[in-house]
Amino acid sequence: MAHALVVGGTGMLRDVCRHLAAHAHHVSVVARSRAQLETLARDVAHLGPPHGPIHPLPVDYRDLPAFERAIRSAPADAGPVTLGVCWVHDPAQPVLHAVADLLTESGLWSTLVHVVGSGVADPSAAEPFDPHLIEEWGGRGVHYRRVILGFRIESATSSRWLTHAEIAAGVIRAITSDVPVQVVGTVEPWDRRPV
Ligand SMILES: NC(=O)c1ccc[n+]([C@@H]2O[C@H](COP(=O)([O-])OP(=O)(O)OC[C@H]3O[C@@H](n4cnc5c(N)ncnc54)[C@H](OP(=O)(O)O)[C@@H]3O)[C@@H](O)[C@H]2O)c1
């Protein structure tokens, strides 16, 4: 069994956790609400084999030392984490860095899937993430993958944000493919984004 860590896994990434569990992964999930985490763990446990277990990690990732402790607290039989999936609001960089450190500790090739909002595609905005970090992680065997959540243009006059199902499908595609950057939906033309 492999071991995946999903940070922010009880909201729109819930089906990503379920997908990973269905593929016999141990899935450690970070969120603040213990109740939401336990509901997810119970739902998956009811599905039975080949589903792997969900390990609830109730912690606020803005408390970095507590977060670093929590992501190392899964049962030992879950094995080393080799896949990290992160949906993190500010400050994202230290949280991502802590997950990259954990992946490095596995001593195995690993993948860090970073889910970001459409704001990174705003032509007037600066890149919010230090690109040297991504290079540094690559040198340590951690492959960084970015999933940009865009929007859907439905007609000449209307567009909408993504559904949870579309978001989960896009993130699962990023986990299973080897593409550095994927856009779910579109981010162009930028002025057609929903308001
Ligand atoms: N382009 C798009 O279409 C797009 C992009 C982004 C979002 N959205 C939509 O916007 C909705 C709301 O977005 P959302 O950001 O609230 O996403 P969400 O995925 O629904 O919820 C955020 C996840 O992160 C966890 N979380 C949040 N803050 C945390 C913290 N400080 N420490 C630990 N875990 C934390 C939450 O659990 P706890 O609250 O229990 O901590 C939850 O698991 C989404 O559900 C989606 O429908 C759409």
PDBQT file of the ligand as one rigid body, heavy atoms in Angstrom, charges set to zero:
ROOT
HETATM    1  N1  LIG A 201     -11.824  27.875  -9.819  1.00  0.00    +0.000 N 
HETATM    2  C1  LIG A 201     -12.815  27.370  -9.100  1.00  0.00    +0.000 C 
HETATM    3  O1  LIG A 201     -13.851  26.992  -9.617  1.00  0.00    +0.000 OA
HETATM    4  C2  LIG A 201     -12.638  27.290  -7.595  1.00  0.00    +0.000 A 
HETATM    5  C3  LIG A 201     -11.388  27.467  -7.007  1.00  0.00    +0.000 A 
HETATM    6  C4  LIG A 201     -11.297  27.403  -5.594  1.00  0.00    +0.000 A 
HETATM    7  C5  LIG A 201     -12.429  27.180  -4.844  1.00  0.00    +0.000 A 
HETATM    8  N2  LIG A 201     -13.620  26.985  -5.461  1.00  0.00    +0.000 N 
HETATM    9  C6  LIG A 201     -14.874  26.735  -4.707  1.00  0.00    +0.000 C 
HETATM   10  O2  LIG A 201     -14.867  27.483  -3.520  1.00  0.00    +0.000 OA
HETATM   11  C7  LIG A 201     -15.303  26.628  -2.459  1.00  0.00    +0.000 C 
HETATM   12  C8  LIG A 201     -14.746  27.099  -1.144  1.00  0.00    +0.000 C 
HETATM   13  O3  LIG A 201     -13.342  27.018  -1.192  1.00  0.00    +0.000 OA
HETATM   14  P1  LIG A 201     -12.495  26.512   0.065  1.00  0.00    +0.000 P 
HETATM   15  O4  LIG A 201     -11.152  27.097  -0.071  1.00  0.00    +0.000 OA
HETATM   16  O5  LIG A 201     -13.249  26.690   1.333  1.00  0.00    +0.000 OA
HETATM   17  O6  LIG A 201     -12.282  24.984  -0.267  1.00  0.00    +0.000 OA
HETATM   18  P2  LIG A 201     -12.805  23.626   0.349  1.00  0.00    +0.000 P 
HETATM   19  O7  LIG A 201     -11.980  22.572  -0.311  1.00  0.00    +0.000 OA
HETATM   20  O8  LIG A 201     -14.275  23.507   0.224  1.00  0.00    +0.000 OA
HETATM   21  O9  LIG A 201     -12.389  23.694   1.910  1.00  0.00    +0.000 OA
HETATM   22  C9  LIG A 201     -11.058  23.890   2.314  1.00  0.00    +0.000 C 
HETATM   23  C10 LIG A 201     -10.400  22.607   2.881  1.00  0.00    +0.000 C 
HETATM   24  O10 LIG A 201      -9.210  22.998   3.568  1.00  0.00    +0.000 OA
HETATM   25  C11 LIG A 201      -9.374  22.800   4.981  1.00  0.00    +0.000 C 
HETATM   26  N3  LIG A 201      -8.780  23.956   5.646  1.00  0.00    +0.000 N 
HETATM   27  C12 LIG A 201      -9.090  25.263   5.450  1.00  0.00    +0.000 A 
HETATM   28  N4  LIG A 201      -8.340  26.045   6.237  1.00  0.00    +0.000 NA
HETATM   29  C13 LIG A 201      -7.535  25.220   6.942  1.00  0.00    +0.000 A 
HETATM   30  C14 LIG A 201      -6.538  25.433   7.927  1.00  0.00    +0.000 A 
HETATM   31  N5  LIG A 201      -6.215  26.664   8.344  1.00  0.00    +0.000 N 
HETATM   32  N6  LIG A 201      -5.891  24.362   8.440  1.00  0.00    +0.000 NA
HETATM   33  C15 LIG A 201      -6.203  23.105   8.031  1.00  0.00    +0.000 A 
HETATM   34  N7  LIG A 201      -7.132  22.833   7.087  1.00  0.00    +0.000 NA
HETATM   35  C16 LIG A 201      -7.800  23.886   6.560  1.00  0.00    +0.000 A 
HETATM   36  C17 LIG A 201     -10.887  22.697   5.172  1.00  0.00    +0.000 C 
HETATM   37  O11 LIG A 201     -11.253  21.984   6.352  1.00  0.00    +0.000 OA
HETATM   38  P3  LIG A 201     -11.544  22.775   7.757  1.00  0.00    +0.000 P 
HETATM   39  O12 LIG A 201     -12.424  23.938   7.412  1.00  0.00    +0.000 OA
HETATM   40  O13 LIG A 201     -12.175  21.744   8.639  1.00  0.00    +0.000 OA
HETATM   41  O14 LIG A 201     -10.204  23.212   8.245  1.00  0.00    +0.000 OA
HETATM   42  C18 LIG A 201     -11.252  21.912   3.924  1.00  0.00    +0.000 C 
HETATM   43  O15 LIG A 201     -10.862  20.565   4.043  1.00  0.00    +0.000 OA
HETATM   44  C19 LIG A 201     -14.820  25.232  -2.867  1.00  0.00    +0.000 C 
HETATM   45  O16 LIG A 201     -15.529  24.233  -2.180  1.00  0.00    +0.000 OA
HETATM   46  C20 LIG A 201     -15.059  25.273  -4.372  1.00  0.00    +0.000 C 
HETATM   47  O17 LIG A 201     -16.387  24.904  -4.649  1.00  0.00    +0.000 OA
HETATM   48  C21 LIG A 201     -13.758  27.051  -6.828  1.00  0.00    +0.000 A 
ENDROOT
TORSDOF 0
